[in-house]
Amino acid sequence: MRKKRPRDYIFTDTIEMEEYCRAHFEDYHSDTNFSCNVTQLSAGTLRTSTICAPIKDVHLEIFKTNQTLLYEEEANTRSVAFCWIDKKKGKSHDVSTIISGHKMQLHSIAGFNRINKTGGNIWDVVGANENLCCMSLKWEKLQARIHRLNAFNAYAKLEECIGIDSDSHASKQLKKLFNDHFSNQPVKNLSSSFYDLAIACLEDADDNSSFGTARCESIELIEDLVKLIHEDRSGLPPITLSEITEYLDSQKESLNLICKSTFKMGVIELVKRIRLEQARKAYSSPHMPKGLKIFTRQRIAHYYGFKNWSNFERLYYYSFKENPLQTIERVSKSVVGIKSLWGGE
């Protein structure tokens, strides 16, 4: 089977990343509306890179960022994701990436629980300078193959788990096949091999060296919390922390504990980071004239809860290493359509 040549992409803006993700998902599932949000959680200038090398019915990608990112997307019933950290290029100390609530280790595979969250949102924390390998399989084809092989344990894992920690032979073979694909090693029946090895990984996940992580209340709470922070209320100001806790029927102390254990920051800081990102996207929007963005930049900050402009400017510069006006000027000079970004594809 002839495969596409790996394509390299570099992004310095979260809007570019979101456009890229939407375009690739729509290429993979042409009749699906896909939405996602990317938030920069750490402070500094953003630079991300991804290598994409899809084949028929399999989307394959290696993603790396110099900043910690919160990535959210709407769950879907079309595809199942298998994600892991590249051991060769991963950091020697603890990994900081979390995939769909599963705290990643260097032998973890996670992300395949998305089929159970129809209508909900899925969140990942992508650690800085960690190579994240992502494989997306078409659920309809995977399901048919599971039934054909009578792989009932694999099906149960997809239903129950958000991730597995395993050094099984199948998981090693899957990662080797992935690496061979990106190093242009010739492989026969490549698409079928990815499906078979993914099923084998799930089937082998009950041996003594493997364990899975099930969904829990804290994972659900984080998903609902992050979705609420992003919620567009048709012209009303963003939801307040008091409204969030009331809606979730949870105490602020509980939310703080969960946020600190997941994001290494309290809920107030998490809200602030997401709101800063929302403001930056407003300043970076290609759909609003430059003059209007300059004229309304203080109102945009106020809308997202930053009532003191001087404090907002300082916080914005600390987070993104440029002030709002510089963001507007930079975007206006270097607006590149997604087609141009991909070389006309």
Residue, then its C-alpha position, 0 to 999 in steps of 0.5 A: m500500500r502506498k503511503k503519503r510522505p510525512r508532512d512537517y508543520i510548525f505553529t506559533d499560534t493556537i488558532e493555527m493549531e485548531e485550524y490544522c486539527r479541524a482540517h485533518f479531522e474533516d479530511y479523515h471524516s468528511d461528514t463530521n463537524f469537529s471542534c477543538n480548543v487549545t490553551q497554553l498553560s505555561a508562560g513563554t513564546l509558543r512553538t509547536s511542531t507536528i509530523c503527519a503521515p496518514i495512510k488509508d483508515v489510519h491517521l498517524e502523527i507525532f506532536k511536540t510543543n515547547q509549552t504545556l498545552l490543554y487540548e480539548e475536543e468534542a468526543n466522537t463515535r467515528s474514531v478511537a485514539f491510541c496515544w503514547i510518549d516516544k521513549k527514545k525522545g521522552k524525558s528521563h524523569d516523570v512524564s507530565t502528559i495526561i491523555s483523557g485523564h490517564k496520567m502517562q508513563l513511558h509505557s502507557i497507551a491511552g485515549f481510546n475511551r472517547i467512544n463513550k463520551t458522545g456529546g461530551n468533551i475530551w481533554d488532554v494535557v500535553g507536556a512541554n518537550e515530550n514527543l506524543c505519538c498519536m494513532s487514530l483508527k476508524w471505529e467502524k472498521l476496528q469494531a468489525r475486526i474485533h468481532r471477527l477475531n472474537a476479541f471480547n477482552a479488547y472490546a471490554k477495555l475500550e468500554e471500561c478504560i481510559g488508558i493502560d500501562s503495559d510493556s506487553h509484546a503487542s504494545k512494543q510491536l505497535k510502537k515499532l510499527f509506528n516508528d518504522h512507518f515514520s522512518n520510511q521502513p517498508v511494511k506490507n499490509l500496513s493499515s491492517s497491521f495497525y488495527d491488529l496490533a491495537i486489538a492485541c494490545l487491548e487483549d494483552a492488557d490483563d497480564n500481571s505487568s499491565f493495568g488499566t485506568a477506569r473513568c472516575e468522578s474527578i475525571e468527569l468533573i474536570e471535563d465539565l469544569v473546562k467545558l463550562i469555562h469555555e462556554d459561549r453564553s450568547g453575548l453574556p459575560p463568561i461564567t463565574l467561578s461561583e456559577i461553575t461550583e453551583y452548576l457542578d454542585s461542588q465546593k471550591e476546595s474540591l475543585n482546587l484539589i482536583c485542579k492542583s493534582t491535574f494541572k499543578m494549579g488551582v481553579i482560579e489560575l486555570v480559569k485565568r489561563i483559559r480566559l487569557e487564551q480566549a482574549r489572545k484568540a480574539y486579538s488573533s482572529p482573522h475575521m475581525p479588522k485590525g483597526l476594530k481589534i485595536f479599538t476594542r482591545q480593552r473591552i475584549a479584556h474586560y469581557y473575559g474578566f480582566k477589569n484592570w487593563s494595566n494588570f491584564e497587560r502585565l499578565y498577558y506579556y508574562s504569559f505570551k512574551e508580547n502585549p495585546l497590541q503586538t499580537i494584533e500587529r503580528v497577526s495582521k502582518s503574517v496572517v496565513g490561510i491554512k491552505s497556504l500554510w500547508g503549501g497549497e494542499 
